[in-house]
Amino acid sequence: MASYSSLTALIPAQSQLDYALEDATTDEEKESLVYQYLNKLDDKDDLKIPDFEPGLEWLNTEGPLSLAKELAGKVVVLDFFTYCCINCMHILPDLHKLEQKHSVKDGLVVVGVHSAKFPNERVLAAVRAAVLRYDISHPVVNDGEARLWHELEVACWPTLVLLGPRGNLLFSLVGEGHGPRLELFARAALKHYGAQGLIKDHAVGIRLYRDSLPTTVLSFPGKVAVDETSKRLVIADTGHHRVLVVASTGQVLCQVGGPVSGWKDGGLSEALFSSPQGVAIRGDMVYVADTENHLIRKIDLSEGKVTTLAGTGVQGTDKEGGAMGPQQPISSPWDVALGTAGSVEGGVLWIAMAGTHQIWALFLEDGKLPKGSDSKKGTCIRFAGSGNEENRNNSYPHKASFAQPSGLAPAPAEPWGCLFIADSESSTVRSLALKDGAVKLVVGGERDPMNLFAFGDADGKGVDAKLQHPLGVAWDAGANLLYVADSYNHKIKVLDPKSKQCRTLAGTGESSDTLGPGFAESTFNEPGGLCVGDGGKLLYVADTNNHQIKVLDLQTQTVSVFPILSGDVPDAASSSTTTTTAVAPPRKTPKLPKSAPVLEMPPLAVAPGQTISMELSLALPEGTKLTEEAPSFWSLSAEGNDWLLQSQAVTGDISDLSRPLSVRTDVPVAVPTTSGLDPTLTLTAWVYCCLSEGGACMMKPVAFRVPLRLDSAPQQGSVPVTLAHAFQK
């Protein structure tokens, strides 16, 4: 039987390298040290690791990968992660940058090795959802029993392991914040083994899971908040990188951000977010935890403007704070809640800072924290939490510790006078006193502050109640009850903080999407947030992995799906409405397969101010029909000339091919002087069809490229163009 190595075999040599790199001052010196290290490793024959177990489930690939076959001749980065872990999320941008710099053809392959912490994370469907939610585009293997983790003696999440072209151990990096070192190691390994002719440029069969899916109205909504005065809901449409303001009827009043991620302040139609989570609303002000931008943002609905209140756009490591908001780096804010820390009600924004395992405060007015000094308006500072990832309760807020706090619910009135906190990685609900900052356990976990594995699914009292990675809490001040999104148990629970009794309110524990007839029969899929509405009669739930907002009627004990409806969505909240239809989500257009026909059309003469009227005629293969379950659609783009579409993604559904479909776009009157001489419009159609008698289904794409010849003088009128194609079986 072959003998394999674990990471302990690397420790002596890599420790020496790590110390030497700390003393090195130039890039040349660092590279030289790494090359010397690699030469020493080449003399060792005992650094191979075992291959992936047969039968494991793979995502983003055409099939299983093997170190001895598909990955031979590659420098492989193994990312040992679990999708609940905020630190694991933090290294995804580093991996993305690395993949952008060094492609598979160059010889680098990143493989995510999902090694679950929680039982729920071992399920393939849950890992699938996480791959989509975090936009992971490299291969991922679901090692549910963590066999490779144990073989290599990996100790914590995240751990990166770099392998050479023979499946041999090269380096390991533990924790986050190693982006430059990761790039140095990968670059040096590719150069070192490339010079020996050991790096191969073959493909490894990557096929992104996301490209096979139809779009949904919402994408992984993380949180939901309600303004009882105006009856408006705010939804963090996390996967679409946008925030929706919605009437209680479901009518979309305003959408801000999306479809792409980014950081941009300004008008509501131009602002950008990156995977926003927590939202809070008061009047016309919406506060947003812009999680992957590491920012706190404000949407002023009355002025139609988005501004940044805190954060620099780069993940921070500061665990004290105290600077003015825009100068204060922060880390992965996951939830926000309005509160009082001074004389002005609503004068502070509480922040669940998941990235540093703390609770922070952003002062919207002058104020003061318990056991703290006065703070000026705009100051962003730690309130509670040492920054250590622990389940440690303490009378002194800075000596207490949290473990990825992800949900906040203020209960300012006596006898509570606290913030309730969903502390996800300790699987607890905690309280943080607003008078003196004392942190106490409410339910879940256990008394050992270092044990972050005390999870389960059990109704009960205090520490005897068990939760699994709760992400949200909501306080009903009228009933003195706390509602909990017990996310990985796929349940909504209700908690009496006086008796510390916690029980299941809704959900079966199965990750599914079933409505009723009552709470006990309804199902959820990793609900991430919730809020109380209609004076305590309703509970709005962000059913994250089902891409829905669900409404629990607490009087009738029934569950329904909250409709998301829109006509012509304005840039700011408005009471006027137009004809109502289902809102179209921002589409993520799949990558066009190499086999798809790309039809080059004759150049089209058109002038600024004119309308291009495209008539699209498509014919299905004989004996097939459109698939209703996978909506067909078209997408219009102008790569490199976004001004042509006025920076708006243009898409639409294809529901009937019996007659031509009309697609119209206006050429802007103002043509940028920097625009290309020959812009091209591309209309792509994605048609899903099945055999009429049942059985096989297929996806049929086609692209039409229409080069434009722009006149210099603006004109009016319409310029027609016919686009036709007959699909073949």
LINRA-V75044 format. One record per residue. N is the residue number from 1. RES is the residue in one small letter. PSI is psi in whole degrees, 0 to 359 (none if undefined). NEAR is the number of other ideal C-beta (glycine too) atoms within 10 Angstrom. Layout:
# LINRA-V75044
n=N res=RES psi=PSI near=NEAR
n=N res=RES psi=PSI near=NEAR
This chain:
# LINRA-V75044
n=1 res=m psi=136 near=3
n=2 res=a psi=147 near=6
n=3 res=s psi=133 near=7
n=4 res=y psi=160 near=16
n=5 res=s psi=160 near=18
n=6 res=s psi=180 near=16
n=7 res=l psi=338 near=19
n=8 res=t psi=333 near=9
n=9 res=a psi=338 near=17
n=10 res=l psi=340 near=20
n=11 res=i psi=311 near=11
n=12 res=p psi=311 near=8
n=13 res=a psi=316 near=16
n=14 res=q psi=330 near=20
n=15 res=s psi=318 near=10
n=16 res=q psi=319 near=13
n=17 res=l psi=315 near=20
n=18 res=d psi=317 near=14
n=19 res=y psi=317 near=9
n=20 res=a psi=322 near=16
n=21 res=l psi=328 near=17
n=22 res=e psi=328 near=8
n=23 res=d psi=342 near=9
n=24 res=a psi=145 near=14
n=25 res=t psi=338 near=7
n=26 res=t psi=158 near=8
n=27 res=d psi=322 near=10
n=28 res=e psi=319 near=9
n=29 res=e psi=319 near=12
n=30 res=k psi=316 near=20
n=31 res=e psi=319 near=16
n=32 res=s psi=319 near=14
n=33 res=l psi=319 near=19
n=34 res=v psi=321 near=23
n=35 res=y psi=320 near=15
n=36 res=q psi=318 near=11
n=37 res=y psi=316 near=22
n=38 res=l psi=323 near=19
n=39 res=n psi=322 near=10
n=40 res=k psi=320 near=12
n=41 res=l psi=328 near=19
n=42 res=d psi=337 near=15
n=43 res=d psi=352 near=6
n=44 res=k psi=136 near=13
n=45 res=d psi=4 near=9
n=46 res=d psi=28 near=10
n=47 res=l psi=18 near=20
n=48 res=k psi=151 near=19
n=49 res=i psi=160 near=21
n=50 res=p psi=153 near=15
n=51 res=d psi=170 near=17
n=52 res=f psi=142 near=21
n=53 res=e psi=139 near=13
n=54 res=p psi=148 near=7
n=55 res=g psi=0 near=6
n=56 res=l psi=156 near=18
n=57 res=e psi=131 near=15
n=58 res=w psi=146 near=18
n=59 res=l psi=152 near=22
n=60 res=n psi=23 near=21
n=61 res=t psi=165 near=19
n=62 res=e psi=347 near=13
n=63 res=g psi=183 near=9
n=64 res=p psi=148 near=18
n=65 res=l psi=151 near=22
n=66 res=s psi=141 near=14
n=67 res=l psi=335 near=21
n=68 res=a psi=347 near=11
n=69 res=k psi=271 near=11
n=70 res=e psi=326 near=19
n=71 res=l psi=359 near=21
n=72 res=a psi=139 near=15
n=73 res=g psi=11 near=17
n=74 res=k psi=151 near=27
n=75 res=v psi=119 near=28
n=76 res=v psi=131 near=25
n=77 res=v psi=112 near=27
n=78 res=l psi=121 near=24
n=79 res=d psi=101 near=23
n=80 res=f psi=112 near=25
n=81 res=f psi=164 near=27
n=82 res=t psi=135 near=21
n=83 res=y psi=348 near=23
n=84 res=c psi=343 near=25
n=85 res=c psi=120 near=20
n=86 res=i psi=325 near=24
n=87 res=n psi=325 near=21
n=88 res=c psi=323 near=22
n=89 res=m psi=326 near=22
n=90 res=h psi=334 near=20
n=91 res=i psi=353 near=23
n=92 res=l psi=319 near=19
n=93 res=p psi=325 near=12
n=94 res=d psi=317 near=22
n=95 res=l psi=321 near=21
n=96 res=h psi=316 near=15
n=97 res=k psi=319 near=13
n=98 res=l psi=318 near=20
n=99 res=e psi=328 near=18
n=100 res=q psi=327 near=8
n=101 res=k psi=325 near=12
n=102 res=h psi=112 near=20
n=103 res=s psi=174 near=11
n=104 res=v psi=321 near=18
n=105 res=k psi=327 near=10
n=106 res=d psi=342 near=16
n=107 res=g psi=10 near=23
n=108 res=l psi=134 near=22
n=109 res=v psi=128 near=22
n=110 res=v psi=132 near=22
n=111 res=v psi=119 near=24
n=112 res=g psi=124 near=28
n=113 res=v psi=97 near=24
n=114 res=h psi=114 near=28
n=115 res=s psi=100 near=24
n=116 res=a psi=143 near=22
n=117 res=k psi=308 near=21
n=118 res=f psi=149 near=21
n=119 res=p psi=321 near=15
n=120 res=n psi=332 near=22
n=121 res=e psi=353 near=21
n=122 res=r psi=345 near=18
n=123 res=v psi=130 near=17
n=124 res=l psi=319 near=14
n=125 res=a psi=324 near=12
n=126 res=a psi=320 near=24
n=127 res=v psi=320 near=24
n=128 res=r psi=312 near=19
n=129 res=a psi=321 near=21
n=130 res=a psi=320 near=24
n=131 res=v psi=320 near=23
n=132 res=l psi=315 near=19
n=133 res=r psi=321 near=20
n=134 res=y psi=9 near=18
n=135 res=d psi=46 near=16
n=136 res=i psi=126 near=25
n=137 res=s psi=6 near=17
n=138 res=h psi=167 near=24
n=139 res=p psi=143 near=27
n=140 res=v psi=132 near=25
n=141 res=v psi=135 near=23
n=142 res=n psi=91 near=22
n=143 res=d psi=72 near=22
n=144 res=g psi=327 near=17
n=145 res=e psi=5 near=13
n=146 res=a psi=42 near=17
n=147 res=r psi=313 near=15
n=148 res=l psi=324 near=21
n=149 res=w psi=312 near=20
n=150 res=h psi=322 near=12
n=151 res=e psi=320 near=15
n=152 res=l psi=356 near=24
n=153 res=e psi=43 near=11
n=154 res=v psi=142 near=21
n=155 res=a psi=332 near=11
n=156 res=c psi=165 near=10
n=157 res=w psi=141 near=23
n=158 res=p psi=153 near=25
n=159 res=t psi=130 near=22
n=160 res=l psi=134 near=25
n=161 res=v psi=124 near=23
n=162 res=l psi=132 near=21
n=163 res=l psi=149 near=23
n=164 res=g psi=181 near=23
n=165 res=p psi=351 near=23
n=166 res=r psi=14 near=15
n=167 res=g psi=26 near=19
n=168 res=n psi=142 near=19
n=169 res=l psi=134 near=24
n=170 res=l psi=306 near=25
n=171 res=f psi=161 near=28
n=172 res=s psi=147 near=19
n=173 res=l psi=124 near=22
n=174 res=v psi=131 near=15
n=175 res=g psi=192 near=13
n=176 res=e psi=173 near=22
n=177 res=g psi=20 near=13
n=178 res=h psi=24 near=17
n=179 res=g psi=307 near=16
n=180 res=p psi=320 near=11
n=181 res=r psi=322 near=17
n=182 res=l psi=315 near=19
n=183 res=e psi=318 near=15
n=184 res=l psi=312 near=18
n=185 res=f psi=315 near=26
n=186 res=a psi=315 near=25
n=187 res=r psi=315 near=17
n=188 res=a psi=319 near=22
n=189 res=a psi=318 near=27
n=190 res=l psi=319 near=18
n=191 res=k psi=317 near=16
n=192 res=h psi=310 near=22
n=193 res=y psi=336 near=23
n=194 res=g psi=322 near=15
n=195 res=a psi=336 near=10
n=196 res=q psi=0 near=9
n=197 res=g psi=21 near=9
n=198 res=l psi=350 near=16
n=199 res=i psi=130 near=20
n=200 res=k psi=150 near=14
n=201 res=d psi=15 near=11
n=202 res=h psi=156 near=12
n=203 res=a psi=158 near=9
n=204 res=v psi=9 near=18
n=205 res=g psi=53 near=15
n=206 res=i psi=129 near=14
n=207 res=r psi=112 near=14
n=208 res=l psi=131 near=19
n=209 res=y psi=323 near=16
n=210 res=r psi=334 near=16
n=211 res=d psi=346 near=15
n=212 res=s psi=1 near=10
n=213 res=l psi=145 near=13
n=214 res=p psi=162 near=13
n=215 res=t psi=162 near=20
n=216 res=t psi=159 near=15
n=217 res=v psi=312 near=20
n=218 res=l psi=154 near=24
n=219 res=s psi=108 near=21
n=220 res=f psi=56 near=24
n=221 res=p psi=127 near=29
n=222 res=g psi=318 near=26
n=223 res=k psi=162 near=31
n=224 res=v psi=141 near=26
n=225 res=a psi=158 near=28
n=226 res=v psi=142 near=21
n=227 res=d psi=107 near=19
n=228 res=e psi=332 near=13
n=229 res=t psi=311 near=9
n=230 res=s psi=352 near=17
n=231 res=k psi=28 near=13
n=232 res=r psi=144 near=21
n=233 res=l psi=148 near=24
n=234 res=v psi=128 near=24
n=235 res=i psi=126 near=26
n=236 res=a psi=100 near=33
n=237 res=d psi=75 near=29
n=238 res=t psi=312 near=26
n=239 res=g psi=338 near=25
n=240 res=h psi=4 near=29
n=241 res=h psi=41 near=24
n=242 res=r psi=166 near=24
n=243 res=v psi=131 near=27
n=244 res=l psi=136 near=27
n=245 res=v psi=124 near=25
n=246 res=v psi=139 near=26
n=247 res=a psi=164 near=16
n=248 res=s psi=344 near=15
n=249 res=t psi=349 near=11
n=250 res=g psi=352 near=17
n=251 res=q psi=123 near=19
n=252 res=v psi=120 near=21
n=253 res=l psi=332 near=21
n=254 res=c psi=137 near=21
n=255 res=q psi=132 near=23
n=256 res=v psi=125 near=27
n=257 res=g psi=179 near=29
n=258 res=g psi=170 near=22
n=259 res=p psi=346 near=20
n=260 res=v psi=163 near=14
n=261 res=s psi=156 near=18
n=262 res=g psi=179 near=12
n=263 res=w psi=110 near=17
n=264 res=k psi=126 near=13
n=265 res=d psi=172 near=14
n=266 res=g psi=210 near=12
n=267 res=g psi=159 near=14
n=268 res=l psi=332 near=22
n=269 res=s psi=346 near=16
n=270 res=e psi=347 near=13
n=271 res=a psi=150 near=25
n=272 res=l psi=147 near=21
n=273 res=f psi=170 near=31
n=274 res=s psi=103 near=18
n=275 res=s psi=59 near=23
n=276 res=p psi=146 near=29
n=277 res=q psi=269 near=29
n=278 res=g psi=142 near=30
n=279 res=v psi=146 near=29
n=280 res=a psi=143 near=24
n=281 res=i psi=138 near=23
n=282 res=r psi=116 near=15
n=283 res=g psi=234 near=13
n=284 res=d psi=12 near=17
n=285 res=m psi=126 near=17
n=286 res=v psi=128 near=25
n=287 res=y psi=138 near=23
n=288 res=v psi=131 near=30
n=289 res=a psi=100 near=33
n=290 res=d psi=83 near=30
n=291 res=t psi=305 near=26
n=292 res=e psi=351 near=22
n=293 res=n psi=351 near=28
n=294 res=h psi=51 near=24
n=295 res=l psi=158 near=25
n=296 res=i psi=127 near=26
n=297 res=r psi=158 near=28
n=298 res=k psi=131 near=18
n=299 res=i psi=115 near=27
n=300 res=d psi=102 near=15
n=301 res=l psi=330 near=23
n=302 res=s psi=322 near=10
n=303 res=e psi=350 near=13
n=304 res=g psi=47 near=19
n=305 res=k psi=145 near=15
n=306 res=v psi=132 near=24
n=307 res=t psi=159 near=15
n=308 res=t psi=125 near=19
n=309 res=l psi=329 near=21
n=310 res=a psi=149 near=27
n=311 res=g psi=157 near=26
n=312 res=t psi=359 near=17
n=313 res=g psi=359 near=13
n=314 res=v psi=139 near=12
n=315 res=q psi=126 near=19
n=316 res=g psi=161 near=17
n=317 res=t psi=357 near=13
n=318 res=d psi=130 near=15
n=319 res=k psi=12 near=17
n=320 res=e psi=310 near=12
n=321 res=g psi=196 near=24
n=322 res=g psi=351 near=13
n=323 res=a psi=168 near=16
n=324 res=m psi=146 near=14
n=325 res=g psi=302 near=24
n=326 res=p psi=346 near=16
n=327 res=q psi=358 near=11
n=328 res=q psi=110 near=23
n=329 res=p psi=139 near=17
n=330 res=i psi=174 near=28
n=331 res=s psi=111 near=24
n=332 res=s psi=62 near=24
n=333 res=p psi=132 near=29
n=334 res=w psi=335 near=27
n=335 res=d psi=157 near=32
n=336 res=v psi=152 near=27
n=337 res=a psi=139 near=24
n=338 res=l psi=143 near=19
n=339 res=g psi=192 near=21
n=340 res=t psi=129 near=15
n=341 res=a psi=63 near=22
n=342 res=g psi=209 near=17
n=343 res=s psi=346 near=10
n=344 res=v psi=120 near=14
n=345 res=e psi=133 near=12
n=346 res=g psi=18 near=14
n=347 res=g psi=1 near=17
n=348 res=v psi=147 near=26
n=349 res=l psi=114 near=27
n=350 res=w psi=142 near=26
n=351 res=i psi=126 near=28
n=352 res=a psi=99 near=31
n=353 res=m psi=85 near=30
n=354 res=a psi=325 near=29
n=355 res=g psi=329 near=23
n=356 res=t psi=8 near=28
n=357 res=h psi=49 near=25
n=358 res=q psi=170 near=27
n=359 res=i psi=127 near=26
n=360 res=w psi=168 near=26
n=361 res=a psi=135 near=23
n=362 res=l psi=115 near=26
n=363 res=f psi=116 near=24
n=364 res=l psi=342 near=23
n=365 res=e psi=167 near=17
n=366 res=d psi=142 near=16
n=367 res=g psi=193 near=21
n=368 res=k psi=136 near=15
n=369 res=l psi=155 near=21
n=370 res=p psi=135 near=15
n=371 res=k psi=27 near=15
n=372 res=g psi=172 near=17
n=373 res=s psi=172 near=8
n=374 res=d psi=144 near=11
n=375 res=s psi=137 near=22
n=376 res=k psi=157 near=10
n=377 res=k psi=132 near=15
n=378 res=g psi=348 near=18
n=379 res=t psi=138 near=21
n=380 res=c psi=118 near=27
n=381 res=i psi=154 near=18
n=382 res=r psi=139 near=23
n=383 res=f psi=308 near=24
n=384 res=a psi=152 near=29
n=385 res=g psi=130 near=29
n=386 res=s psi=339 near=20
n=387 res=g psi=347 near=19
n=388 res=n psi=143 near=17
n=389 res=e psi=93 near=20
n=390 res=e psi=170 near=20
n=391 res=n psi=66 near=25
n=392 res=r psi=119 near=18
n=393 res=n psi=146 near=20
n=394 res=n psi=152 near=16
n=395 res=s psi=339 near=13
n=396 res=y psi=121 near=13
n=397 res=p psi=327 near=23
n=398 res=h psi=347 near=18
n=399 res=k psi=346 near=15
n=400 res=a psi=162 near=25
n=401 res=s psi=145 near=23
n=402 res=f psi=171 near=32
n=403 res=a psi=87 near=24
n=404 res=q psi=61 near=25
n=405 res=p psi=132 near=31
n=406 res=s psi=352 near=31
n=407 res=g psi=142 near=29
n=408 res=l psi=143 near=28
n=409 res=a psi=105 near=25
n=410 res=p psi=137 near=21
n=411 res=a psi=76 near=21
n=412 res=p psi=335 near=14
n=413 res=a psi=150 near=10
n=414 res=e psi=149 near=7
n=415 res=p psi=8 near=9
n=416 res=w psi=297 near=19
n=417 res=g psi=50 near=14
n=418 res=c psi=171 near=22
n=419 res=l psi=127 near=26
n=420 res=f psi=140 near=24
n=421 res=i psi=127 near=28
n=422 res=a psi=105 near=33
n=423 res=d psi=94 near=32
n=424 res=s psi=314 near=32
n=425 res=e psi=341 near=26
n=426 res=s psi=356 near=31
n=427 res=s psi=48 near=29
n=428 res=t psi=165 near=28
n=429 res=v psi=129 near=28
n=430 res=r psi=165 near=27
n=431 res=s psi=144 near=21
n=432 res=l psi=111 near=26
n=433 res=a psi=133 near=17
n=434 res=l psi=344 near=22
n=435 res=k psi=314 near=10
n=436 res=d psi=359 near=12
n=437 res=g psi=10 near=21
n=438 res=a psi=138 near=19
n=439 res=v psi=129 near=25
n=440 res=k psi=156 near=13
n=441 res=l psi=140 near=20
n=442 res=v psi=299 near=24
n=443 res=v psi=160 near=27
n=444 res=g psi=179 near=31
n=445 res=g psi=208 near=28
n=446 res=e psi=179 near=19
n=447 res=r psi=339 near=10
n=448 res=d psi=114 near=12
n=449 res=p psi=344 near=18
n=450 res=m psi=349 near=12
n=451 res=n psi=105 near=13
n=452 res=l psi=19 near=21
n=453 res=f psi=18 near=14
n=454 res=a psi=66 near=17
n=455 res=f psi=169 near=27
n=456 res=g psi=199 near=14
n=457 res=d psi=90 near=20
n=458 res=a psi=129 near=14
n=459 res=d psi=153 near=14
n=460 res=g psi=197 near=15
n=461 res=k psi=132 near=13
n=462 res=g psi=234 near=14
n=463 res=v psi=342 near=16
n=464 res=d psi=338 near=14
n=465 res=a psi=143 near=25
n=466 res=k psi=137 near=21
n=467 res=l psi=169 near=30
n=468 res=q psi=99 near=22
n=469 res=h psi=60 near=24
n=470 res=p psi=138 near=29
n=471 res=l psi=347 near=30
n=472 res=g psi=149 near=31
n=473 res=v psi=150 near=29
n=474 res=a psi=134 near=26
n=475 res=w psi=129 near=25
n=476 res=d psi=100 near=19
n=477 res=a psi=331 near=13
n=478 res=g psi=321 near=10
n=479 res=a psi=354 near=13
n=480 res=n psi=46 near=14
n=481 res=l psi=147 near=18
n=482 res=l psi=127 near=25
n=483 res=y psi=140 near=26
n=484 res=v psi=129 near=31
n=485 res=a psi=97 near=32
n=486 res=d psi=82 near=32
n=487 res=s psi=310 near=29
n=488 res=y psi=351 near=25
n=489 res=n psi=357 near=31
n=490 res=h psi=41 near=26
n=491 res=k psi=158 near=24
n=492 res=i psi=127 near=26
n=493 res=k psi=159 near=25
n=494 res=v psi=139 near=19
n=495 res=l psi=131 near=24
n=496 res=d psi=105 near=16
n=497 res=p psi=341 near=20
n=498 res=k psi=312 near=10
n=499 res=s psi=347 near=9
n=500 res=k psi=27 near=17
n=501 res=q psi=131 near=16
n=502 res=c psi=132 near=27
n=503 res=r psi=160 near=13
n=504 res=t psi=130 near=19
n=505 res=l psi=314 near=20
n=506 res=a psi=150 near=27
n=507 res=g psi=148 near=28
n=508 res=t psi=349 near=17
n=509 res=g psi=350 near=15
n=510 res=e psi=136 near=13
n=511 res=s psi=102 near=20
n=512 res=s psi=188 near=14
n=513 res=d psi=78 near=16
n=514 res=t psi=138 near=13
n=515 res=l psi=116 near=13
n=516 res=g psi=193 near=14
n=517 res=p psi=342 near=10
n=518 res=g psi=186 near=12
n=519 res=f psi=318 near=20
n=520 res=a psi=334 near=12
n=521 res=e psi=349 near=13
n=522 res=s psi=152 near=23
n=523 res=t psi=159 near=20
n=524 res=f psi=172 near=30
n=525 res=n psi=96 near=20
n=526 res=e psi=59 near=25
n=527 res=p psi=134 near=29
n=528 res=g psi=341 near=30
n=529 res=g psi=163 near=32
n=530 res=l psi=160 near=27
n=531 res=c psi=155 near=27
n=532 res=v psi=134 near=24
n=533 res=g psi=172 near=20
n=534 res=d psi=48 near=16
n=535 res=g psi=30 near=9
n=536 res=g psi=4 near=15
n=537 res=k psi=334 near=14
n=538 res=l psi=153 near=19
n=539 res=l psi=119 near=23
n=540 res=y psi=130 near=22
n=541 res=v psi=126 near=29
n=542 res=a psi=99 near=33
n=543 res=d psi=82 near=30
n=544 res=t psi=303 near=28
n=545 res=n psi=352 near=23
n=546 res=n psi=0 near=25
n=547 res=h psi=43 near=21
n=548 res=q psi=159 near=22
n=549 res=i psi=127 near=26
n=550 res=k psi=150 near=23
n=551 res=v psi=121 near=17
n=552 res=l psi=116 near=22
n=553 res=d psi=109 near=14
n=554 res=l psi=347 near=20
n=555 res=q psi=314 near=9
n=556 res=t psi=351 near=11
n=557 res=q psi=40 near=15
n=558 res=t psi=159 near=16
n=559 res=v psi=137 near=25
n=560 res=s psi=163 near=15
n=561 res=v psi=129 near=14
n=562 res=f psi=124 near=22
n=563 res=p psi=141 near=16
n=564 res=i psi=108 near=22
n=565 res=l psi=148 near=17
n=566 res=s psi=147 near=21
n=567 res=g psi=235 near=14
n=568 res=d psi=102 near=8
n=569 res=v psi=121 near=17
n=570 res=p psi=171 near=18
n=571 res=d psi=342 near=15
n=572 res=a psi=164 near=19
n=573 res=a psi=137 near=20
n=574 res=s psi=147 near=12
n=575 res=s psi=343 near=7
n=576 res=s psi=143 near=8
n=577 res=t psi=164 near=16
n=578 res=t psi=187 near=11
n=579 res=t psi=133 near=6
n=580 res=t psi=131 near=14
n=581 res=t psi=168 near=9
n=582 res=a psi=135 near=12
n=583 res=v psi=140 near=19
n=584 res=a psi=124 near=15
n=585 res=p psi=161 near=21
n=586 res=p psi=121 near=18
n=587 res=r psi=144 near=18
n=588 res=k psi=103 near=18
n=589 res=t psi=127 near=18
n=590 res=p psi=156 near=17
n=591 res=k psi=135 near=11
n=592 res=l psi=124 near=16
n=593 res=p psi=152 near=10
n=594 res=k psi=332 near=6
n=595 res=s psi=351 near=6
n=596 res=a psi=139 near=15
n=597 res=p psi=134 near=13
n=598 res=v psi=110 near=13
n=599 res=l psi=119 near=13
n=600 res=e psi=119 near=11
n=601 res=m psi=159 near=16
n=602 res=p psi=152 near=8
n=603 res=p psi=143 near=12
n=604 res=l psi=122 near=17
n=605 res=a psi=125 near=11
n=606 res=v psi=154 near=22
n=607 res=a psi=154 near=18
n=608 res=p psi=137 near=16
n=609 res=g psi=345 near=17
n=610 res=q psi=163 near=19
n=611 res=t psi=129 near=14
n=612 res=i psi=117 near=20
n=613 res=s psi=104 near=15
n=614 res=m psi=131 near=23
n=615 res=e psi=110 near=15
n=616 res=l psi=119 near=21
n=617 res=s psi=120 near=13
n=618 res=l psi=140 near=19
n=619 res=a psi=128 near=12
n=620 res=l psi=157 near=19
n=621 res=p psi=149 near=14
n=622 res=e psi=135 near=10
n=623 res=g psi=16 near=11
n=624 res=t psi=165 near=19
n=625 res=k psi=160 near=12
n=626 res=l psi=143 near=16
n=627 res=t psi=116 near=16
n=628 res=e psi=326 near=10
n=629 res=e psi=340 near=8
n=630 res=a psi=88 near=18
n=631 res=p psi=127 near=14
n=632 res=s psi=154 near=23
n=633 res=f psi=166 near=20
n=634 res=w psi=157 near=24
n=635 res=s psi=136 near=19
n=636 res=l psi=131 near=23
n=637 res=s psi=162 near=19
n=638 res=a psi=70 near=19
n=639 res=e psi=128 near=10
n=640 res=g psi=352 near=11
n=641 res=n psi=57 near=18
n=642 res=d psi=337 near=15
n=643 res=w psi=333 near=16
n=644 res=l psi=328 near=25
n=645 res=l psi=14 near=17
n=646 res=q psi=41 near=12
n=647 res=s psi=18 near=9
n=648 res=q psi=133 near=11
n=649 res=a psi=131 near=17
n=650 res=v psi=114 near=17
n=651 res=t psi=166 near=20
n=652 res=g psi=160 near=15
n=653 res=d psi=153 near=13
n=654 res=i psi=107 near=17
n=655 res=s psi=349 near=11
n=656 res=d psi=119 near=9
n=657 res=l psi=10 near=19
n=658 res=s psi=343 near=4
n=659 res=r psi=159 near=8
n=660 res=p psi=149 near=14
n=661 res=l psi=133 near=18
n=662 res=s psi=127 near=11
n=663 res=v psi=122 near=21
n=664 res=r psi=142 near=12
n=665 res=t psi=141 near=18
n=666 res=d psi=136 near=14
n=667 res=v psi=123 near=24
n=668 res=p psi=145 near=15
n=669 res=v psi=321 near=11
n=670 res=a psi=111 near=9
n=671 res=v psi=123 near=19
n=672 res=p psi=142 near=11
n=673 res=t psi=340 near=5
n=674 res=t psi=3 near=7
n=675 res=s psi=156 near=16
n=676 res=g psi=158 near=13
n=677 res=l psi=327 near=6
n=678 res=d psi=75 near=11
n=679 res=p psi=154 near=21
n=680 res=t psi=130 near=19
n=681 res=l psi=136 near=26
n=682 res=t psi=120 near=15
n=683 res=l psi=118 near=22
n=684 res=t psi=133 near=20
n=685 res=a psi=135 near=23
n=686 res=w psi=111 near=23
n=687 res=v psi=123 near=24
n=688 res=y psi=124 near=19
n=689 res=c psi=158 near=22
n=690 res=c psi=158 near=19
n=691 res=l psi=137 near=14
n=692 res=s psi=327 near=11
n=693 res=e psi=6 near=8
n=694 res=g psi=170 near=7
n=695 res=g psi=233 near=7
n=696 res=a psi=139 near=9
n=697 res=c psi=157 near=13
n=698 res=m psi=160 near=15
n=699 res=m psi=130 near=16
n=700 res=k psi=108 near=20
n=701 res=p psi=156 near=20
n=702 res=v psi=146 near=22
n=703 res=a psi=137 near=19
n=704 res=f psi=123 near=23
n=705 res=r psi=121 near=13
n=706 res=v psi=100 near=22
n=707 res=p psi=139 near=13
n=708 res=l psi=136 near=19
n=709 res=r psi=105 near=12
n=710 res=l psi=127 near=18
n=711 res=d psi=158 near=14
n=712 res=s psi=329 near=7
n=713 res=a psi=130 near=7
n=714 res=p psi=146 near=14
n=715 res=q psi=173 near=13
n=716 res=q psi=172 near=8
n=717 res=g psi=182 near=10
n=718 res=s psi=141 near=11
n=719 res=v psi=113 near=16
n=720 res=p psi=151 near=11
n=721 res=v psi=135 near=18
n=722 res=t psi=130 near=12
n=723 res=l psi=119 near=21
n=724 res=a psi=145 near=13
n=725 res=h psi=140 near=17
n=726 res=a psi=119 near=11
n=727 res=f psi=147 near=19
n=728 res=q psi=153 near=9
n=729 res=k psi=none near=12
